[in-house]
Amino acid sequence: MKIKFKQNKNTILNSLKTANIKRKLRILDKMNGVNENDSIKILLKILEDNSWTLREKAAYKLAGYGKKVVPRLKKLINRGYWFCRAAVCITLGEIGDIKSLDSIIDLLLFDNNPTVVKEASTALVKMARREPAKFARRLTGMSLDEPKMLKILITLETNDTEIYTLIKELTQNE
C-alpha cells in the first residue's frame, strides 16, 4: 500500500493516530517534505508514542537537528512518561550538548524507572566521550555531594573504563 498525504504537520499528526505500527513507520520515513519546524514538532510528539521502535527512530531523527532542539527536549524530559524520558535521553546523548548534562544527571540519580536510568547512563557516557574536558568542567561546576558524584563516576567506570579514568583525572585537576 502506498502512502500519499499532504506534507503538512496536521495531516501527519492525524495519520500517526493509527494503531498500525507499520503505517506509522512508513509515515515517519516519508516526512522529508515537511518544513524543519513542523518536522521537529512531529518528532517531539512521536517521542510520546507507545511504540518503542517509533520513539527510537524519532529520537535519532531529532538528534539530526542538533542543539536547537535541546531546550524543547529538556521541557519534555520533565513532563513526559518514563518511555518518553528514555527516548529523550537517547536524543540528548546523540546531540551531546553539555548544557543538557544536568538533566541527564537528574534522571540518572533520581528516576525510578530502570529503562530511563539505563538510557541516562548511556547518554552520560556519550557526552563524556564527545568532549571530556568540557564534561569534567561542567561536572565539577555542579554542586553534587560525594555520593552523587560517586554514582556518576561508577556509571562511567561501568560503561567505559578509559573515559572514567580520563574524567576522574580531569575532575581532580579542576
N, C-alpha and C positions, 0 to 999 in steps of 0.2 A: 504494500500500500504506500502510495506516495503522499507525503505531507505537503500541502500547499496552504500557506496562510500569509496574510499581510505581515510585513516585518514591523510590527509596532508592539509596544510594551503590553497594552491591554489585551490584545488578541493572544499574545504568547502566554501571558499570565492566566487567562481563561483556559487556554489549551492545556496548561500544566495542571489543571484541577482534575484531570482524568486519573483513574486508579491504575491505568495501564503503564507500567514502568518502561516497557519498550518504546511506547509512544513518547513518553516524557524524555527519554534519552535521545530519540531522533529529533525532537524539538530543540533540545539543548544543543545538539550538533549543528542545527540549521539556523542558529541565531546570528550568523555572520553579518546579515544586512541591517541589523539594529544599531542605532547610534550608541556611542560609548556610554553616555549617562543612563540610558534605558537598559543597556546590557548589564551594567553594574547593579541597577535596581532589581532586575530579574534574577541575576545570580545570587544576590543577597537574599531574595525571597526563597530561592531554591535551597539555600542553606538550612531552611526550616522545614524542608520536606521530610516525609517519613522514610524515604529510601536512602540508605547509606551510600549506595552506588551513585545515585544522583547528586547527593550532597558532596561526595568526594570529587566528582567531576567538576562541579560548580566551584568548589574550593580551589582547585588547581587553575581553573579558568580565571577566577577572581585574582589570583596571585599575579597573573599576567598584567594586571593594571597597576601593580606596584604600590608605592607608598600613598598614593592618593585615596586608596580605599581603607587605609588603616583607621582613620577616625570613625568611619561607619562600622567597621569590624569591632572596634573597642566598645561601641554602644551595644552592638548585638551580643557581644560576649557577656555582658552584664545582665541581659534580659532574656536570653534565649534558653530553650530547653537544653538538657545535657547533650543531646546529639548535635544541636546547633553549636554549642560551645566547643565541642570536639572538632567540628568542621572548621570553625573559625581558627582554632589552633593550627590546623593544617595550613590554612592560608597565611596566617601570620608567620609561621615557620618558614614557608616558602619565600615570602617577601623579605623577611629578615630585618625589618625596621627595628632598630634598637629601642626606639621610643615606645614600642609595644611590650617591651620586656617586663614592665611592672604588671601588666595584665596577665601575661603568661605565668609569671611567678605567683600571682594571687591564686590562679587556678591550680597550679602545682601544689601550693601549700594548703589551700582551704577547700577545694572542691571535693565532694564526697563520691563522685562517680569515677570508677576506675578507668573507664574509657577516656574521659576528659583528662584525667591525670596522666594517662599514657601519652595522649596527643600533646599535652602541655610539655611533657618531658622531651618528646621528640622535637617540638618547636624550640625549646630551650637549647638543646644541643645544636640544632641547625644554626641558631643565631650565634652561638658561641663559636662555631666553626667559621662562619662567614666573616666576622670581624672580632677576633679575640680581644684585641686591645680596647676597643670601644665597649665590648661586652663587659670586660673586667672593670673599666672605669665606671660604667653605669651601675654595675653590681655593688661596687664599693660605695657609690654615692647614695645608695638606698639605705634607709635605716632599718636594717634587718638584725634581729638579735642572733645570738650564736646558734641556737637550734635550727632556726630557719635557714641561715647561711649554710649550716652543715647539711641540711636536706638538699639544698641546691647543689652543693659540691658532690654529695653522694649520687645524685641523679646524673651529674656529668660523668663521674667516675664509672658508674654502672654502664653507661651508654658509650663512652669514648674516653679511654684512659689517657690518650695523648692530649686531647683538648682539656681534660680535667687537670693534668699536670701543668699545662700552659696557663690556664685560668688561675689556678691556685698560686702559681708563681707571680703572675701579674697582679693579683689582688693583694698579695703580701708586699709587693713593691709600691703599691699606691699609698 
